[in-house]
């Protein structure tokens, strides 16, 4: 009966037995017989056959309006099944290197969703604070700060984030927060560490609106950290102003656990890239698509 309903929808839209039969590659008598079978099943006429022109009955118009989306529904259902079937047939092992801070809130909460969507894929994920070079020949996909110069690699820009200043609410109650950038020198601040594991004595701050710059003296710093994740965790419970990337701190801001400090000023401007070898596997491509989706959330 469902097949005959689909035939009737097509016939109604073609408004002609001949055109419908030719398009569907069946004979006109077969089409007419199947419509008659449907009418017998429904107990009412769908089409008035004693005119030269195609004329549906009132019941035929009603049935068409109720069933006209059935072909599209079936097509969509089959497409969904095909997509699921294709996903289940993608198999393999992916070795991934992710920047730990950017992955913490944007990617990690959705890893289980990816694994459920692609049950044939196994993920080996390494989290690395600052990726500046291709970590290993065994790696398939890298999410890094900055691009990696290598003619055998594809660098895909994902997003830009700023490392800004924050402090916990207890700090505000005890010490207040600076109203101007030159007041930072009167506060305790976590400083950054460079790729050679050395603390930076000075950092150049930039106003993201006016592009004004300010050189901050950190020579008297007692604590320097190379990770936004750990700066955030320590900063939530310490008498310090700390730097953190924006995506990592959003939930804390919503819960009023921390307060922005000089929100127009940034310690660093970071550009994140997704990097792969020139030739990517099918499983690597679906993970790339997954990363793009994750990185466009905030």
C-alpha positions as CSV (number, residue, x, y, z in Angstrom):
1,X,0.0,0.0,0.0
2,X,2.8,2.4,0.8
3,X,4.3,1.9,-2.7
4,X,1.0,2.7,-4.2
5,X,0.6,5.8,-2.1
6,X,4.0,7.0,-3.4
7,X,2.8,6.3,-6.9
8,X,-0.3,8.3,-6.3
9,X,1.7,11.3,-5.0
10,X,3.8,11.2,-8.2
11,X,0.7,10.9,-10.4
12,X,-0.9,13.8,-8.7
13,X,2.1,16.0,-9.2
14,X,2.5,15.0,-12.9
15,X,-1.2,15.5,-13.5
16,X,-0.9,12.9,-16.3
17,X,-0.9,9.0,-16.4
18,X,1.3,9.1,-19.5
19,X,3.9,11.5,-18.1
20,X,4.0,9.7,-14.8
21,X,4.3,6.3,-16.3
22,X,7.1,7.4,-18.7
23,X,9.1,9.1,-15.9
24,X,8.8,6.2,-13.5
25,X,9.5,3.7,-16.3
26,X,6.3,1.6,-15.9
27,X,3.5,1.1,-18.3
28,X,0.4,3.2,-18.1
29,X,-1.9,0.2,-17.6
30,X,0.2,-1.0,-14.7
31,X,0.1,2.5,-13.2
32,X,-3.7,2.6,-13.6
33,X,-4.1,-0.8,-12.1
34,X,-2.1,0.1,-9.0
35,X,-4.0,3.3,-8.5
36,X,-7.2,1.2,-8.7
37,X,-5.8,-1.2,-6.1
38,X,-5.1,1.7,-3.8
39,X,-8.7,3.1,-4.3
40,X,-10.0,-0.4,-3.4
41,X,-7.9,-0.5,-0.3
42,X,-9.0,3.0,0.8
43,X,-12.6,2.4,-0.2
44,X,-13.0,5.7,-2.2
45,X,-12.1,7.0,-5.6
46,X,-9.0,9.2,-5.8
47,X,-9.3,10.3,-9.5
48,X,-12.2,11.0,-11.8
49,X,-11.5,8.9,-14.9
50,X,-14.3,10.0,-17.3
51,X,-12.6,13.3,-18.3
52,X,-9.7,14.0,-20.7
53,X,-8.0,16.1,-18.1
54,X,-6.5,14.7,-14.9
55,X,-9.0,15.5,-12.1
56,X,-8.6,14.3,-8.5
57,X,-11.6,13.8,-6.3
58,X,-12.0,15.7,-3.1
59,X,-10.8,12.6,-1.3
60,X,-7.9,12.4,-3.7
61,X,-6.9,16.0,-2.8
62,X,-7.1,15.1,0.9
63,X,-5.0,12.0,0.5
64,X,-2.4,13.9,-1.5
65,X,-2.1,16.6,1.1
66,X,-1.7,14.0,3.9
67,X,0.9,11.9,2.0
68,X,2.8,14.3,-0.3
69,X,5.8,14.3,2.0
70,X,6.1,10.5,2.1
71,X,8.6,10.3,-0.8
72,X,10.8,12.9,0.8
73,X,10.6,11.2,4.2
74,X,11.6,7.9,2.6
75,X,14.5,9.6,0.8
76,X,15.7,11.3,3.9
77,X,15.4,8.1,5.9
78,X,17.5,6.2,3.4
79,X,20.1,9.0,3.3
80,X,20.4,8.9,7.1
81,X,20.8,5.2,7.0
82,X,23.4,5.4,4.3
83,X,25.3,8.0,6.3
84,X,25.2,5.9,9.5
85,X,26.2,2.8,7.5
86,X,29.1,4.7,5.9
87,X,30.2,6.0,9.4
88,X,30.2,2.5,10.8
89,X,32.4,1.3,7.9
90,X,35.2,3.8,8.6
91,X,37.8,2.0,10.5
92,X,41.3,2.6,11.7
93,X,43.6,4.1,14.4
94,X,44.2,7.8,14.6
95,X,47.1,9.3,16.6
96,X,46.3,12.8,17.6
97,X,48.3,15.6,19.3
98,X,46.2,18.4,20.8
99,X,47.1,21.6,22.5
100,X,45.9,20.9,26.0
101,X,44.4,24.3,26.9
102,X,42.4,24.7,23.7
103,X,41.2,21.1,23.8
104,X,40.1,21.2,27.4
105,X,36.7,22.9,26.9
106,X,36.2,23.0,23.2
107,X,37.1,19.4,22.2
108,X,37.3,17.1,25.2
109,X,33.5,17.3,26.1
110,X,32.7,16.0,22.6
111,X,35.2,13.1,22.2
112,X,32.6,10.5,23.3
113,X,30.2,11.8,20.7
114,X,32.8,11.3,18.0
115,X,33.5,7.7,19.2
116,X,29.8,6.9,19.2
117,X,29.4,8.3,15.7
118,X,32.4,6.4,14.3
119,X,32.5,3.1,16.3
120,X,35.3,1.7,14.0
121,X,37.8,4.4,14.8
122,X,40.3,4.2,17.7
123,X,41.8,7.4,19.0
124,X,45.2,7.8,20.6
125,X,45.4,11.4,21.9
126,X,48.4,13.1,23.4
127,X,47.9,16.5,25.1
128,X,50.9,18.9,24.7
129,X,51.1,22.4,26.2
130,X,52.8,24.2,23.3
131,X,53.2,22.4,20.0
132,X,55.6,24.2,17.7
133,X,56.9,21.4,15.6
134,X,55.5,18.1,14.2
135,X,55.7,15.9,17.3
136,X,56.3,12.5,15.7
137,X,56.2,10.5,12.5
138,X,53.4,8.5,14.1
139,X,51.1,11.5,14.4
140,X,48.1,11.9,12.0
141,X,46.6,15.2,13.2
142,X,48.0,18.1,15.2
143,X,46.1,21.0,16.8
144,X,48.8,23.6,17.5
145,X,49.4,27.2,18.3
146,X,50.8,28.7,15.1
147,X,51.4,26.9,11.9
148,X,54.3,24.4,11.3
149,X,56.5,25.2,8.3
150,X,56.9,22.0,6.3
151,X,56.1,21.6,2.6
152,X,54.7,18.1,3.4
153,X,52.1,19.5,5.8
154,X,48.7,21.2,5.4
155,X,48.1,24.0,7.9
156,X,44.4,24.9,8.3
157,X,43.6,28.1,10.4
158,X,40.9,27.4,13.0
159,X,40.5,30.4,15.3
160,X,42.2,33.2,17.2
161,X,42.1,33.6,20.9
162,X,43.6,36.1,23.4
163,X,45.3,35.3,26.7
164,X,43.7,37.9,29.0
165,X,43.9,38.7,32.7
166,X,41.6,37.3,35.4
167,X,41.5,36.9,39.2
168,X,39.2,35.2,41.7
169,X,36.6,37.0,43.7
170,X,38.6,36.7,46.9
171,X,41.4,38.6,45.3
172,X,39.1,41.4,44.3
173,X,37.8,41.7,47.9
174,X,41.4,41.8,49.3
175,X,43.3,43.9,46.8
176,X,40.8,45.3,44.3
177,X,41.6,45.2,40.6
178,X,43.6,47.7,38.5
179,X,41.6,50.3,36.6
180,X,44.6,51.2,34.3
181,X,47.2,49.0,32.7
182,X,50.1,50.8,34.5
183,X,48.5,49.7,37.9
184,X,49.4,46.1,37.1
185,X,52.9,46.6,38.5
186,X,51.3,47.0,42.0
187,X,49.7,43.5,41.8
188,X,50.9,39.9,41.9
189,X,50.8,38.3,38.5
190,X,51.5,34.8,37.0
191,X,54.1,35.4,34.3
192,X,54.7,33.1,31.2
193,X,57.5,30.7,30.4
194,X,59.1,30.5,27.0
195,X,59.8,27.4,24.9
196,X,63.3,27.1,26.6
197,X,61.6,26.8,30.0
198,X,62.8,30.3,31.1
199,X,60.6,32.9,32.7
200,X,60.1,36.1,30.7
201,X,61.2,39.2,32.6
202,X,59.1,41.5,30.4
203,X,56.0,41.0,28.3
204,X,54.4,43.4,25.8
205,X,50.7,43.8,26.5
206,X,48.4,45.0,23.7
207,X,45.1,46.8,23.8
208,X,42.9,44.8,21.4
209,X,40.8,47.9,20.6
210,X,43.3,50.7,20.3
211,X,46.4,48.6,19.6
212,X,48.2,50.6,22.3
213,X,51.2,48.6,23.8
214,X,52.5,48.5,27.3
215,X,55.7,46.8,28.5
216,X,55.0,45.0,31.8
217,X,58.0,44.3,34.1
218,X,57.8,40.8,35.6
219,X,61.4,40.6,37.0
220,X,60.1,40.4,40.6
221,X,57.6,37.6,39.8
222,X,57.5,34.7,42.2
223,X,55.4,32.4,40.0
224,X,55.6,31.7,36.3
225,X,53.5,29.1,34.4
226,X,53.5,27.8,30.9
227,X,50.0,26.4,30.8
228,X,46.6,28.2,30.8
229,X,45.0,25.0,32.3
230,X,47.2,25.1,35.3
231,X,47.2,28.9,35.6
232,X,43.4,28.8,35.8
233,X,43.4,26.0,38.4
234,X,46.0,27.7,40.6
235,X,44.5,31.2,40.0
236,X,41.0,30.0,41.2
237,X,42.6,29.6,44.7
238,X,45.5,32.0,44.8
239,X,46.1,35.7,45.6
240,X,47.3,36.4,42.0
241,X,46.1,37.9,38.8
242,X,46.6,35.2,36.1
243,X,46.5,34.9,32.3
244,X,44.2,32.4,30.5
245,X,42.8,31.8,27.0
246,X,39.2,32.9,26.6
247,X,37.6,29.6,25.8
248,X,39.0,27.9,28.9
249,X,37.5,30.5,31.3
250,X,34.0,30.9,30.0
251,X,32.3,28.6,32.5
252,X,34.1,30.2,35.4
253,X,32.9,33.6,34.2
254,X,29.3,32.4,34.0
255,X,29.5,31.0,37.5
256,X,31.0,34.3,38.8
257,X,34.1,32.4,40.1
258,X,36.4,34.8,38.5
259,X,36.5,38.4,37.3
260,X,38.0,39.9,34.1
261,X,40.9,42.2,34.8
262,X,41.5,45.0,32.2
263,X,39.4,43.1,29.6
264,X,40.6,45.2,26.7
265,X,44.3,44.2,27.3
266,X,45.9,40.9,26.2
267,X,49.1,39.2,27.2
268,X,49.2,37.2,24.0
269,X,47.3,36.7,20.7
270,X,47.2,33.1,19.7
271,X,46.3,31.5,16.4
272,X,45.3,27.9,16.4
273,X,45.9,25.6,13.4
274,X,44.9,22.1,12.5
275,X,47.8,20.4,10.8
276,X,47.9,17.2,8.8
277,X,50.1,15.5,6.3
278,X,49.3,16.2,2.7
279,X,47.5,12.9,2.1
280,X,44.9,12.3,4.8
281,X,43.0,9.0,5.4
282,X,39.2,8.8,5.5
283,X,39.3,8.5,9.3
284,X,41.6,11.5,9.6
285,X,39.2,13.6,7.4
286,X,36.2,12.8,9.6
287,X,38.2,13.8,12.7
288,X,39.2,17.0,10.9
289,X,35.5,17.8,10.3
290,X,34.8,17.0,14.0
291,X,37.5,19.5,15.1
292,X,36.1,22.2,12.9
293,X,32.7,21.7,14.4
294,X,34.1,21.8,17.9
295,X,36.2,24.9,17.4
296,X,33.2,27.0,16.1
297,X,31.2,26.7,19.3
298,X,32.2,29.9,21.1
